[in-house]
Amino acid sequence: MAGALGFTGLLFFSSRSRPASPFPPPSALREVRHSAIEDMLALSLGARRLFADLWFIRLMQYYGTHEHIAGEEEEEEEHGHSHHGLDFGAGNYPEFMALSRHIAALDPYFKNAVLYSAGSLAFNLNRPGEAAELLNYALVNTPREWKFLIMLTAIGYSKSSEPAKVAQIIAPLVRERDCPVMLKQLAAFLNKKAGNYEAAAVIYADILQTSKDPFYTLNSEKELKMIEKRLK
């Protein structure tokens, strides 16, 4: 009984700590996999953010799982699927947009989840149209969110093959303390591609200091060594 009361208290606290802003109506929630019961709990207990966190973890687990592509030589590791090497993040991931939209419907104020999803769709999965759709959906409930507007602008410029311009546009996002590491790596790559090696080095160094994800930290360490050799 004490455990149940504690969990209910956590849900109550989570819902009370959110800003008193309007959420999308329950009809905006689309059933994804086995979410119907969880969504009902989220709505009835006022715990949208708590369940949005849960779905965001599921999204990252889904995206972090190696996707078997037709014609690709299958390699199995001792403990499961092998993962992408330098092309980590590429692929089809057909459920990515549905999962991202579901999270945004549960909690459109979950800014990092929206930015992570939009950045992955636009720059890793080469689906800028879906990325823009997700951002515009979130902007319906948060029309003044400058981070979403900046991302939309960057997606627009990405089609013009101007890496320096895109890097310049997303620079304010990268300076934010809670910026998703995926966007930081994107900014570093764009700066490197544009020849702005010093700017890229600063971002890679920041990733090394702030991220605990071995994929990003190992890649940043490698890129920093290459940039140091180039600048000597």
C-alpha positions in Angstrom: 0.0 0.0 0.0 2.8 2.4 0.9 4.5 1.7 -2.4 1.3 2.4 -4.3 0.7 5.6 -2.4 4.3 6.7 -3.1 3.9 6.0 -6.9 0.6 8.0 -6.9 2.3 10.8 -5.1 5.1 10.8 -7.7 2.5 11.0 -10.5 0.7 13.9 -8.7 3.9 15.8 -8.1 5.0 15.3 -11.7 1.7 16.7 -13.0 1.6 19.6 -10.6 5.1 20.6 -11.5 4.2 21.1 -15.1 3.1 24.6 -16.4 -0.6 25.1 -16.5 -0.6 25.1 -20.4 -3.2 23.4 -22.6 -2.2 20.0 -23.9 -3.5 18.3 -27.0 -6.8 16.6 -26.5 -6.9 12.9 -25.9 -8.1 12.4 -29.5 -4.7 13.5 -30.6 -3.1 10.4 -29.1 -2.6 7.6 -31.6 -2.3 4.1 -30.4 1.3 2.8 -30.9 2.1 -0.8 -30.1 0.7 -1.5 -26.6 0.2 2.1 -25.4 -3.6 2.2 -25.0 -3.7 1.3 -21.3 -0.6 3.5 -20.5 -2.2 6.5 -22.3 -5.4 6.0 -20.4 -3.3 6.1 -17.1 -1.4 9.2 -18.3 -4.6 11.1 -19.0 -6.5 10.0 -15.9 -3.6 10.6 -13.5 -2.3 13.8 -15.1 1.1 12.2 -15.7 1.6 13.0 -19.4 5.3 13.9 -18.9 6.1 10.8 -16.9 4.7 8.5 -19.7 6.3 10.7 -22.4 9.6 10.0 -20.7 8.9 6.3 -20.9 8.0 6.5 -24.6 11.2 8.6 -25.3 13.3 5.8 -23.7 11.5 3.3 -26.0 12.2 5.5 -29.0 15.9 5.7 -28.2 16.0 1.9 -27.7 14.3 1.4 -31.0 16.6 3.8 -32.8 19.7 2.3 -31.1 18.9 -1.2 -32.3 20.6 -2.3 -35.4 18.2 -2.4 -38.4 18.7 -5.3 -40.8 18.6 -4.0 -44.3 18.0 -6.2 -47.4 21.3 -7.0 -49.0 23.3 -6.2 -46.0 25.6 -8.9 -44.7 24.3 -9.9 -41.3 26.8 -9.9 -38.4 25.8 -11.1 -35.0 27.7 -10.2 -31.9 27.8 -12.4 -28.8 25.1 -10.5 -27.0 22.8 -9.5 -29.8 22.7 -7.5 -33.0 25.7 -5.6 -34.3 25.3 -1.8 -34.6 26.0 0.7 -37.3 29.6 1.8 -37.4 30.3 5.2 -38.8 26.8 5.2 -40.3 25.1 4.9 -36.9 21.7 6.5 -37.2 21.1 5.8 -40.8 18.4 3.4 -42.0 14.6 3.3 -42.4 13.2 2.9 -38.9 9.5 3.0 -40.2 8.1 3.5 -36.7 10.3 6.5 -35.8 7.8 9.2 -36.8 4.8 7.5 -35.2 6.7 7.1 -31.9 7.9 10.7 -32.1 4.5 12.1 -32.8 3.1 10.0 -30.0 5.6 11.6 -27.5 4.8 15.1 -28.8 1.0 14.4 -28.3 1.6 13.2 -24.8 3.7 16.2 -23.9 4.5 18.9 -26.5 6.6 20.7 -23.8 9.1 17.9 -23.9 11.4 20.0 -26.0 14.5 17.8 -26.1 12.5 14.8 -27.3 11.0 16.9 -30.2 14.4 18.3 -31.1 16.1 14.9 -30.9 13.4 13.3 -33.1 13.3 16.2 -35.6 17.1 16.2 -35.9 17.3 12.5 -36.4 14.5 12.5 -39.0 16.0 15.4 -41.0 19.7 14.8 -40.9 20.2 11.1 -40.1 17.2 9.4 -41.7 16.9 11.9 -44.6 13.2 12.6 -44.0 13.1 16.4 -43.6 9.4 16.5 -44.5 8.5 14.4 -41.5 10.8 16.4 -39.3 9.1 19.6 -40.3 5.7 18.0 -39.8 6.7 17.0 -36.2 8.0 20.5 -35.4 4.9 22.2 -36.8 2.7 19.8 -34.8 4.7 20.8 -31.6 4.5 24.5 -32.5 0.7 24.4 -32.4 0.9 24.0 -28.6 4.2 26.0 -28.2 4.0 28.7 -30.9 6.8 30.8 -29.4 9.3 28.0 -28.9 12.4 29.5 -30.6 14.3 26.2 -30.6 11.7 24.6 -32.8 11.7 27.6 -35.2 15.5 27.4 -35.4 15.4 23.7 -36.3 12.8 24.4 -39.0 15.1 27.0 -40.5 18.1 24.7 -40.4 16.1 22.0 -42.1 15.1 24.4 -44.9 18.8 25.5 -45.4 20.0 21.9 -45.3 18.6 21.3 -48.8 20.8 24.1 -50.2 24.0 22.2 -49.4 25.4 25.1 -47.2 26.9 23.3 -44.2 28.3 26.5 -42.8 24.9 28.2 -42.9 23.2 25.3 -41.2 25.9 25.2 -38.5 25.4 28.9 -37.9 21.7 28.6 -37.6 21.8 25.8 -35.0 24.6 27.3 -33.0 22.2 28.8 -30.4 20.8 25.3 -29.8 24.3 23.8 -29.3 25.1 26.4 -26.6 22.1 25.4 -24.6 23.2 23.2 -21.6 20.6 20.5 -22.3 21.1 20.3 -26.0 20.8 16.7 -27.3 24.2 15.3 -28.0 23.1 14.2 -31.4 22.6 17.9 -32.4 26.0 18.7 -31.0 27.6 16.1 -33.2 25.7 17.3 -36.2 26.9 20.9 -35.6 30.5 19.7 -35.2 30.3 17.7 -38.4 28.8 20.6 -40.3 31.5 22.9 -39.1 34.2 20.4 -40.1 32.6 20.0 -43.5 32.6 23.8 -43.9 36.3 24.0 -42.9 35.6 25.6 -39.6 37.9 23.1 -37.7 38.4 25.2 -34.6 34.6 25.6 -34.1 34.2 21.8 -34.6 37.0 21.1 -32.1 35.2 23.2 -29.4 32.0 21.2 -29.9 33.8 17.8 -29.9 35.6 18.7 -26.7 32.3 19.7 -25.2 30.8 16.3 -26.1 33.7 14.6 -24.4 33.1 16.5 -21.2 29.3 16.3 -21.1 28.2 13.0 -22.7 28.3 9.5 -21.3 27.4 7.8 -24.5 30.4 5.9 -25.7 29.5 6.2 -29.4 29.6 10.0 -29.3 32.6 10.2 -26.9 34.8 7.8 -28.9 33.9 9.5 -32.1 34.6 12.9 -30.6 38.0 11.8 -29.3 38.9 10.4 -32.8 37.7 13.6 -34.6 39.7 15.8 -32.2 42.9 13.9 -32.9 42.3 14.3 -36.6 41.6 18.1 -36.3 44.7 18.6 -34.1 46.9 17.0 -36.8 45.2 19.2 -39.5 45.7 22.4 -37.5 49.4 21.7 -36.7 
